[in-house]
Amino acid sequence: MATFVLTALHNIDRPQIGLHIDRGQQLNINLNMNGITPVNLFNNSRCQSLLAQQFRVNGIDVPITDVGIYSRGHWDIKMK
């Protein structure tokens, strides 16, 4: 199982759904899948539904198509 810690690089706001993520907020993401690295976490089609599920576990319920949330450029990604 791959475990990642994602840290928001800046504030992310989605006022239409009442979502605000503070800069520095951390999310723990656990994916039961081999071959996933910080580099390909958001670009791997095999793990998109699992990634969205883990974001929901952390209180972030947005569609996987929201590139403002599901983008490597918005998070500092560390592998545990």
Sine and cosine of phi, psi and omega as CSV:
sin_phi,cos_phi,sin_psi,cos_psi,sin_omega,cos_omega
0.00,0.00,0.75,-0.66,0.03,-1.00
-1.00,-0.05,0.73,-0.68,0.04,-1.00
-0.86,-0.51,0.77,-0.64,-0.01,-1.00
-0.84,-0.55,0.52,-0.85,0.16,-0.99
-0.91,-0.42,0.88,-0.47,0.02,-1.00
-0.97,-0.23,0.77,-0.64,0.03,-1.00
-0.88,-0.48,0.82,-0.57,-0.01,-1.00
-0.90,0.44,0.79,-0.62,0.00,-1.00
-0.98,0.18,-0.36,0.93,0.03,-1.00
-0.39,-0.92,0.15,-0.99,0.05,-1.00
-0.91,0.42,0.67,-0.75,0.06,-1.00
-0.84,-0.55,0.84,-0.55,-0.03,-1.00
-0.85,-0.53,0.70,-0.72,0.15,-0.99
-0.74,-0.67,0.98,0.22,-0.10,-0.99
-0.88,0.48,-0.47,0.88,-0.03,-1.00
-0.91,0.42,-0.37,0.93,0.06,-1.00
-0.88,-0.48,0.14,0.99,0.06,-1.00
0.95,0.30,0.51,0.86,-0.03,-1.00
-0.96,-0.27,0.75,-0.67,0.12,-0.99
-0.66,-0.75,0.81,-0.59,0.06,-1.00
-0.90,-0.44,0.86,-0.52,-0.01,-1.00
-0.97,0.22,0.56,-0.83,0.13,-0.99
-0.83,0.55,0.75,-0.66,0.00,-1.00
1.00,-0.07,-0.20,0.98,0.03,-1.00
-0.90,0.43,0.68,-0.73,-0.05,-1.00
-0.93,-0.37,0.59,-0.80,0.08,-1.00
-0.84,-0.55,0.67,-0.74,0.13,-0.99
-0.99,-0.14,0.82,-0.57,-0.04,-1.00
-0.88,-0.48,0.84,-0.55,0.03,-1.00
-0.90,-0.43,0.86,-0.51,0.00,-1.00
-0.85,-0.53,0.83,-0.56,0.01,-1.00
-1.00,0.04,0.94,0.34,-0.09,-1.00
-0.42,-0.91,0.68,-0.74,0.03,-1.00
-1.00,0.07,0.44,-0.90,0.11,-0.99
1.00,0.08,0.10,0.99,0.01,-1.00
-1.00,-0.06,0.77,-0.63,-0.01,-1.00
-0.81,-0.59,0.22,-0.98,0.07,-1.00
-0.84,0.54,-0.50,0.87,-0.03,-1.00
-0.94,0.34,-0.63,0.78,-0.08,-1.00
-0.95,-0.32,0.21,0.98,-0.06,-1.00
-0.83,0.56,-0.75,0.66,-0.05,-1.00
-1.00,0.03,-0.23,0.97,-0.06,-1.00
-0.97,-0.23,0.10,1.00,-0.05,-1.00
-0.99,-0.15,0.92,-0.40,-0.05,-1.00
-0.92,0.40,-0.39,0.92,0.00,-1.00
-0.92,0.39,-0.45,0.89,-0.11,-0.99
-0.93,-0.37,0.17,0.99,-0.06,-1.00
-0.87,0.50,-0.72,0.69,-0.03,-1.00
-0.93,0.37,-0.60,0.80,0.05,-1.00
-0.91,0.40,-0.63,0.78,0.03,-1.00
-0.90,0.44,-0.71,0.71,0.04,-1.00
-0.88,0.47,-0.63,0.78,0.03,-1.00
-0.89,0.45,-0.67,0.74,0.01,-1.00
-0.93,0.37,-0.57,0.82,0.09,-1.00
-0.90,0.44,-0.65,0.76,0.04,-1.00
-0.89,0.45,-0.62,0.78,0.06,-1.00
-0.85,0.52,-0.55,0.84,0.00,-1.00
-1.00,0.01,0.18,0.98,0.08,-1.00
1.00,0.06,0.23,0.97,-0.01,-1.00
-0.91,-0.42,0.98,-0.19,-0.06,-1.00
-0.94,-0.34,1.00,0.07,0.03,-1.00
-0.77,-0.64,0.43,-0.90,0.01,-1.00
-0.89,0.46,0.52,-0.86,0.00,-1.00
-0.89,0.46,-0.30,0.95,0.00,-1.00
-0.98,0.19,-0.11,0.99,0.00,-1.00
-0.98,0.21,1.00,-0.09,-0.06,-1.00
-0.93,0.36,-0.27,0.96,0.06,-1.00
-0.95,0.32,-0.40,0.92,0.03,-1.00
-0.98,-0.19,-0.77,0.64,-0.08,-1.00
-1.00,-0.04,0.90,0.43,-0.01,-1.00
-0.59,-0.80,0.71,-0.70,-0.01,-1.00
-0.87,0.48,-0.45,0.89,-0.04,-1.00
-0.94,0.33,-0.22,0.98,-0.04,-1.00
-0.98,-0.21,-0.09,1.00,-0.09,-1.00
-0.72,-0.69,0.59,-0.80,0.24,-0.97
-1.00,-0.01,0.84,-0.55,-0.13,-0.99
-0.92,-0.39,0.84,-0.54,0.07,-1.00
-0.85,-0.52,0.63,-0.77,0.06,-1.00
-1.00,-0.10,0.75,-0.66,0.03,-1.00
-1.00,0.08,0.00,0.00,0.00,0.00
